[in-house]
Amino acid sequence: MLFDTDVVIWVLRGNKNAATAIDEADRLDLSVISYMELLQGARNRKELRLIKAFLVDIGFQIVPLSENIGHRASIYLEEYALSSNLGVPDALIAATATEHKKVLCTGNARDYRAITEVELEVFRN
């Protein structure tokens, strides 16, 4: 399963439902885009180290970008950016899930609903 950035943030804030979603997953994948969003959100070096350690300790695998992911994300932007306010990070995360045939676990389903190719598992906090 590919996890959206928001689910990891909720776990880091102590949300039990988010922790359960991660605990129940067969495999823990995170787009490199989500990884970068988490790093960007760190308020200091200590928090940065804690985020990185958490991801390693839990066993997340970081999924890199590829040419196919970039191409698919650009198609998603052409199709959905104007009608559903899809942004570049979400297009790349959705394309990563689609290209790797992964279910995307997110609490922000509205960000992805327009993209019918993405299979969502909605996390409720």
C-alpha positions as a printed Julia matrix, in Angstrom:
125×3 Matrix{Float64}:
   0.0    0.0     0.0
   1.2    3.51   -0.79
   0.58   5.99    2.0
  -0.18   9.64    1.41
   1.76  12.23    3.39
  -1.2   13.09    5.62
  -1.49   9.58    7.07
   2.14   9.61    8.22
   1.65  13.07    9.71
  -1.35  11.81   11.67
   0.7    8.89   13.01
   3.48  11.25   14.08
   0.85  13.27   15.95
  -0.28  10.16   17.81
  -3.49   9.33   15.92
  -4.46   5.72   16.68
  -6.57   5.26   13.53
  -3.64   6.24   11.34
  -1.34   3.91   13.27
  -3.83   1.08   12.78
  -3.98   1.74    9.03
  -0.21   1.42    8.87
  -0.09  -1.62   11.17
  -2.63  -3.47    9.03
  -0.85  -2.89    5.72
   1.02  -5.76    4.1
   3.69  -3.43    2.76
   4.57   0.17    3.59
   5.41   2.32    0.59
   5.86   6.07    0.48
   6.33   8.18   -2.62
   9.55  10.15   -2.65
   7.26  13.2    -2.96
   5.62  12.38    0.38
   9.05  11.77    1.87
  10.16  15.23    0.74
   6.95  16.81    2.07
   7.62  15.22    5.47
  11.2   16.48    5.5
  10.07  19.95    4.47
   7.6   20.0     7.37
  10.29  19.41    9.99
  10.68  22.44   12.24
  14.28  21.72   13.26
  17.1   19.19   12.87
  15.9   17.08   15.8
  12.45  16.71   14.26
  14.04  15.91   10.9
  16.05  13.08   12.51
  12.92  11.79   14.3
  10.93  11.68   11.04
  13.69   9.83    9.21
  14.18   7.38   12.1
  10.44   6.75   12.34
  10.2    5.87    8.63
  13.15   3.49    8.87
  11.98   1.89   12.13
   8.46   1.27   10.81
   9.84  -0.17    7.57
   8.67   2.28    4.93
  10.11   1.83    1.47
  10.6    5.06   -0.48
   9.34   4.75   -4.06
  11.39   6.89   -6.45
  10.1    8.85   -9.41
  10.42   7.38  -12.88
   9.85   8.59  -16.39
   6.5    6.76  -16.46
   5.38   8.35  -13.19
   6.31  11.8   -14.49
   4.47  11.2   -17.75
   1.33   9.9   -16.04
   1.39  12.8   -13.55
   1.54  15.3   -16.42
  -1.49  13.62  -18.02
  -3.33  13.84  -14.69
  -2.53  17.55  -14.49
  -3.76  18.15  -18.04
  -6.99  16.3   -17.28
  -7.77  17.39  -13.73
  -5.81  20.48  -12.62
  -8.44  22.95  -13.77
 -11.54  20.98  -12.85
 -10.47  19.62   -9.45
  -7.55  21.84   -8.4
  -5.07  18.94   -8.61
  -1.54  20.05   -7.72
   1.84  18.71   -8.79
   2.62  16.77   -5.57
  -0.75  15.0    -5.56
  -0.49  14.23   -9.28
   2.92  12.63   -8.69
   1.68  10.64   -5.69
  -1.37   9.43   -7.63
   0.81   8.5   -10.61
   3.15   6.58   -8.3
   0.24   4.56   -6.93
  -1.13   3.87  -10.4
   2.21   2.95  -11.98
   3.05   0.55   -9.15
  -0.51  -0.82   -8.94
  -0.78   0.19   -5.29
  -3.8    1.2    -3.27
  -3.35   4.78   -2.03
  -4.23   5.26    1.64
  -5.15   8.9     2.25
  -7.24  11.09    4.48
  -7.59  13.59    1.65
  -9.73  11.58   -0.75
 -11.11  14.75   -2.33
  -7.61  15.46   -3.68
  -7.7   12.25   -5.71
 -11.35  11.4    -6.44
 -11.3   12.84   -9.94
  -8.6   10.35  -10.93
 -10.61   7.19  -11.49
  -7.49   5.07  -12.11
  -6.35   5.48   -8.5
  -7.7    2.94   -6.04
  -8.19   4.7    -2.71
  -8.44   3.5     0.83
  -9.73   6.42    2.85
  -8.3    6.9     6.31
 -10.67   8.53    8.79
  -9.04  10.4    11.64
